[in-house]
């Protein structure tokens, strides 16, 4: 196990954008790990959020708009 604070050479941050997700992080965020088969279909956060919002809309219609979080 490495005990140094150095970043391994295998990581390349040369094209990174500092602060890219800062505003979203400040608003509040939740990180969810997707199983491989789900991640194959939903490639990014936008597609996952779109699918979940559609599911929420369906659930609201089925429950007369009374979607209750569990």
VMD Tcl script that builds the backbone (N, CA, C; Angstrom):
set m [mol new atoms 210]
animate dup $m
set s [atomselect $m all]
$s set {name element resname resid chain x y z} {
  {N N UNK 1 A 0.846 -1.195 0.000}
  {CA C UNK 1 A 0.000 0.000 0.000}
  {C C UNK 1 A 0.879 1.242 0.000}
  {N N UNK 2 A 0.546 2.180 -0.857}
  {CA C UNK 2 A 1.288 3.424 -0.955}
  {C C UNK 2 A 0.959 4.330 0.229}
  {N N UNK 3 A 1.970 4.929 0.805}
  {CA C UNK 3 A 1.729 5.808 1.950}
  {C C UNK 3 A 2.106 7.254 1.643}
  {N N UNK 4 A 2.299 7.580 0.406}
  {CA C UNK 4 A 2.675 8.939 0.012}
  {C C UNK 4 A 1.461 9.686 -0.533}
  {N N UNK 5 A 1.516 10.995 -0.501}
  {CA C UNK 5 A 0.411 11.820 -0.988}
  {C C UNK 5 A 0.519 12.109 -2.485}
  {N N UNK 6 A 1.505 11.547 -3.156}
  {CA C UNK 6 A 1.692 11.806 -4.573}
  {C C UNK 6 A 0.641 11.091 -5.414}
  {N N UNK 7 A 0.271 11.715 -6.530}
  {CA C UNK 7 A -0.669 11.115 -7.475}
  {C C UNK 7 A 0.106 10.182 -8.389}
  {N N UNK 8 A -0.436 9.016 -8.593}
  {CA C UNK 8 A 0.202 8.035 -9.461}
  {C C UNK 8 A 0.304 8.561 -10.892}
  {N N UNK 9 A 1.323 8.138 -11.611}
  {CA C UNK 9 A 1.536 8.564 -12.987}
  {C C UNK 9 A 0.430 8.092 -13.936}
  {N N UNK 10 A -0.339 7.090 -13.538}
  {CA C UNK 10 A -1.379 6.560 -14.420}
  {C C UNK 10 A -2.568 7.506 -14.567}
  {N N UNK 11 A -2.683 8.506 -13.702}
  {CA C UNK 11 A -3.784 9.458 -13.793}
  {C C UNK 11 A -3.361 10.648 -14.632}
  {N N UNK 12 A -4.210 11.028 -15.567}
  {CA C UNK 12 A -3.906 12.155 -16.447}
  {C C UNK 12 A -4.986 13.208 -16.283}
  {N N UNK 13 A -4.654 14.287 -15.615}
  {CA C UNK 13 A -5.599 15.378 -15.392}
  {C C UNK 13 A -5.316 16.568 -16.305}
  {N N UNK 14 A -4.529 16.363 -17.351}
  {CA C UNK 14 A -4.119 17.473 -18.211}
  {C C UNK 14 A -5.300 18.132 -18.930}
  {N N UNK 15 A -6.398 17.411 -19.142}
  {CA C UNK 15 A -7.575 17.994 -19.784}
  {C C UNK 15 A -8.691 18.297 -18.796}
  {N N UNK 16 A -8.378 18.221 -17.513}
  {CA C UNK 16 A -9.369 18.473 -16.475}
  {C C UNK 16 A -9.788 19.937 -16.437}
  {N N UNK 17 A -10.995 20.174 -15.948}
  {CA C UNK 17 A -11.513 21.534 -15.820}
  {C C UNK 17 A -11.771 21.789 -14.342}
  {N N UNK 18 A -10.986 22.664 -13.763}
  {CA C UNK 18 A -11.103 22.964 -12.347}
  {C C UNK 18 A -12.468 23.589 -12.046}
  {N N UNK 19 A -13.162 23.061 -11.061}
  {CA C UNK 19 A -14.443 23.603 -10.620}
  {C C UNK 19 A -15.628 23.249 -11.499}
  {N N UNK 20 A -15.469 22.298 -12.415}
  {CA C UNK 20 A -16.527 21.945 -13.362}
  {C C UNK 20 A -17.833 21.559 -12.668}
  {N N UNK 21 A -17.754 20.851 -11.560}
  {CA C UNK 21 A -18.956 20.359 -10.873}
  {C C UNK 21 A -19.215 21.090 -9.554}
  {N N UNK 22 A -18.503 22.172 -9.327}
  {CA C UNK 22 A -18.581 22.879 -8.049}
  {C C UNK 22 A -19.992 23.352 -7.705}
  {N N UNK 23 A -20.664 24.012 -8.665}
  {CA C UNK 23 A -22.005 24.551 -8.389}
  {C C UNK 23 A -23.001 23.438 -8.075}
  {N N UNK 24 A -22.958 22.357 -8.838}
  {CA C UNK 24 A -23.858 21.232 -8.574}
  {C C UNK 24 A -23.569 20.618 -7.208}
  {N N UNK 25 A -22.305 20.495 -6.869}
  {CA C UNK 25 A -21.925 19.917 -5.577}
  {C C UNK 25 A -22.454 20.783 -4.443}
  {N N UNK 26 A -22.356 22.102 -4.586}
  {CA C UNK 26 A -22.830 23.011 -3.539}
  {C C UNK 26 A -24.342 22.928 -3.359}
  {N N UNK 27 A -25.078 22.670 -4.444}
  {CA C UNK 27 A -26.540 22.553 -4.375}
  {C C UNK 27 A -26.957 21.302 -3.618}
  {N N UNK 28 A -26.096 20.316 -3.625}
  {CA C UNK 28 A -26.418 19.036 -3.012}
  {C C UNK 28 A -26.457 17.973 -4.081}
  {N N UNK 29 A -25.809 16.902 -3.830}
  {CA C UNK 29 A -25.724 15.851 -4.824}
  {C C UNK 29 A -25.689 14.508 -4.136}
  {N N UNK 30 A -25.964 13.482 -4.886}
  {CA C UNK 30 A -25.944 12.132 -4.363}
  {C C UNK 30 A -25.270 11.259 -5.408}
  {N N UNK 31 A -24.268 10.548 -5.013}
  {CA C UNK 31 A -23.569 9.678 -5.949}
  {C C UNK 31 A -24.139 8.275 -5.819}
  {N N UNK 32 A -24.500 7.709 -6.954}
  {CA C UNK 32 A -25.093 6.381 -6.996}
  {C C UNK 32 A -24.267 5.514 -7.933}
  {N N UNK 33 A -23.970 4.304 -7.512}
  {CA C UNK 33 A -23.230 3.379 -8.359}
  {C C UNK 33 A -24.211 2.505 -9.113}
  {N N UNK 34 A -24.048 2.464 -10.422}
  {CA C UNK 34 A -24.929 1.672 -11.276}
  {C C UNK 34 A -24.287 0.320 -11.555}
  {N N UNK 35 A -25.091 -0.706 -11.627}
  {CA C UNK 35 A -24.615 -2.022 -12.046}
  {C C UNK 35 A -24.227 -1.930 -13.515}
  {N N UNK 36 A -23.324 -2.791 -13.946}
  {CA C UNK 36 A -22.765 -2.729 -15.295}
  {C C UNK 36 A -23.835 -2.761 -16.381}
  {N N UNK 37 A -24.861 -3.598 -16.218}
  {CA C UNK 37 A -25.885 -3.700 -17.255}
  {C C UNK 37 A -26.705 -2.419 -17.372}
  {N N UNK 38 A -26.918 -1.736 -16.265}
  {CA C UNK 38 A -27.655 -0.472 -16.278}
  {C C UNK 38 A -26.768 0.632 -16.870}
  {N N UNK 39 A -25.495 0.644 -16.485}
  {CA C UNK 39 A -24.558 1.653 -16.981}
  {C C UNK 39 A -24.346 1.548 -18.490}
  {N N UNK 40 A -24.548 0.372 -19.052}
  {CA C UNK 40 A -24.433 0.211 -20.506}
  {C C UNK 40 A -25.508 0.999 -21.234}
  {N N UNK 41 A -26.680 1.100 -20.623}
  {CA C UNK 41 A -27.813 1.787 -21.245}
  {C C UNK 41 A -27.795 3.278 -20.907}
  {N N UNK 42 A -27.534 3.601 -19.646}
  {CA C UNK 42 A -27.539 4.983 -19.176}
  {C C UNK 42 A -26.095 5.440 -19.020}
  {N N UNK 43 A -25.580 6.107 -20.044}
  {CA C UNK 43 A -24.156 6.438 -20.132}
  {C C UNK 43 A -23.739 7.637 -19.300}
  {N N UNK 44 A -24.701 8.482 -18.880}
  {CA C UNK 44 A -24.320 9.688 -18.153}
  {C C UNK 44 A -25.438 10.106 -17.193}
  {N N UNK 45 A -25.149 11.091 -16.362}
  {CA C UNK 45 A -26.116 11.567 -15.373}
  {C C UNK 45 A -27.388 12.091 -16.021}
  {N N UNK 46 A -27.240 12.765 -17.153}
  {CA C UNK 46 A -28.413 13.337 -17.839}
  {C C UNK 46 A -29.411 12.248 -18.210}
  {N N UNK 47 A -28.928 11.132 -18.756}
  {CA C UNK 47 A -29.844 10.059 -19.165}
  {C C UNK 47 A -30.460 9.359 -17.956}
  {N N UNK 48 A -29.709 9.204 -16.900}
  {CA C UNK 48 A -30.250 8.586 -15.682}
  {C C UNK 48 A -31.330 9.479 -15.083}
  {N N UNK 49 A -31.053 10.774 -14.968}
  {CA C UNK 49 A -32.026 11.701 -14.396}
  {C C UNK 49 A -33.288 11.781 -15.243}
  {N N UNK 50 A -33.138 11.771 -16.571}
  {CA C UNK 50 A -34.299 11.811 -17.464}
  {C C UNK 50 A -35.183 10.579 -17.232}
  {N N UNK 51 A -34.568 9.411 -17.155}
  {CA C UNK 51 A -35.328 8.175 -16.956}
  {C C UNK 51 A -36.023 8.172 -15.592}
  {N N UNK 52 A -35.329 8.624 -14.573}
  {CA C UNK 52 A -35.938 8.647 -13.239}
  {C C UNK 52 A -37.079 9.657 -13.145}
  {N N UNK 53 A -36.937 10.791 -13.816}
  {CA C UNK 53 A -38.031 11.775 -13.822}
  {C C UNK 53 A -39.258 11.233 -14.551}
  {N N UNK 54 A -39.020 10.505 -15.638}
  {CA C UNK 54 A -40.143 9.887 -16.348}
  {C C UNK 54 A -40.831 8.868 -15.447}
  {N N UNK 55 A -40.062 8.092 -14.721}
  {CA C UNK 55 A -40.624 7.117 -13.784}
  {C C UNK 55 A -41.407 7.823 -12.678}
  {N N UNK 56 A -40.891 8.949 -12.195}
  {CA C UNK 56 A -41.613 9.722 -11.175}
  {C C UNK 56 A -42.947 10.228 -11.721}
  {N N UNK 57 A -42.950 10.702 -12.969}
  {CA C UNK 57 A -44.191 11.180 -13.586}
  {C C UNK 57 A -45.220 10.060 -13.694}
  {N N UNK 58 A -44.773 8.888 -14.095}
  {CA C UNK 58 A -45.670 7.728 -14.194}
  {C C UNK 58 A -46.234 7.383 -12.820}
  {N N UNK 59 A -45.365 7.362 -11.827}
  {CA C UNK 59 A -45.813 7.029 -10.471}
  {C C UNK 59 A -46.819 8.051 -9.958}
  {N N UNK 60 A -46.575 9.337 -10.245}
  {CA C UNK 60 A -47.521 10.377 -9.822}
  {C C UNK 60 A -48.890 10.178 -10.464}
  {N N UNK 61 A -48.906 9.834 -11.761}
  {CA C UNK 61 A -50.173 9.605 -12.459}
  {C C UNK 61 A -50.910 8.413 -11.870}
  {N N UNK 62 A -50.171 7.388 -11.505}
  {CA C UNK 62 A -50.775 6.170 -10.955}
  {C C UNK 62 A -51.278 6.372 -9.528}
  {N N UNK 63 A -50.756 7.378 -8.832}
  {CA C UNK 63 A -51.146 7.599 -7.430}
  {C C UNK 63 A -51.860 8.933 -7.255}
  {N N UNK 64 A -52.501 9.425 -8.309}
  {CA C UNK 64 A -53.239 10.694 -8.271}
  {C C UNK 64 A -52.370 11.852 -7.790}
  {N N UNK 65 A -51.112 11.863 -8.203}
  {CA C UNK 65 A -50.215 12.958 -7.870}
  {C C UNK 65 A -49.654 12.933 -6.475}
  {N N UNK 66 A -49.878 11.855 -5.764}
  {CA C UNK 66 A -49.414 11.761 -4.386}
  {C C UNK 66 A -48.210 10.829 -4.289}
  {N N UNK 67 A -47.133 11.238 -4.911}
  {CA C UNK 67 A -45.909 10.449 -4.872}
  {C C UNK 67 A -45.283 10.608 -3.487}
  {N N UNK 68 A -45.196 9.505 -2.783}
  {CA C UNK 68 A -44.674 9.534 -1.421}
  {C C UNK 68 A -43.287 8.888 -1.409}
  {N N UNK 69 A -42.259 9.666 -1.047}
  {CA C UNK 69 A -40.910 9.080 -0.992}
  {C C UNK 69 A -40.809 8.027 0.103}
  {N N UNK 70 A -40.055 6.992 -0.177}
  {CA C UNK 70 A -39.861 5.935 0.823}
  {C C UNK 70 A -38.506 6.047 1.438}
}
mol reanalyze $m
mol bondsrecalc $m
mol representation Tube
mol addrep $m
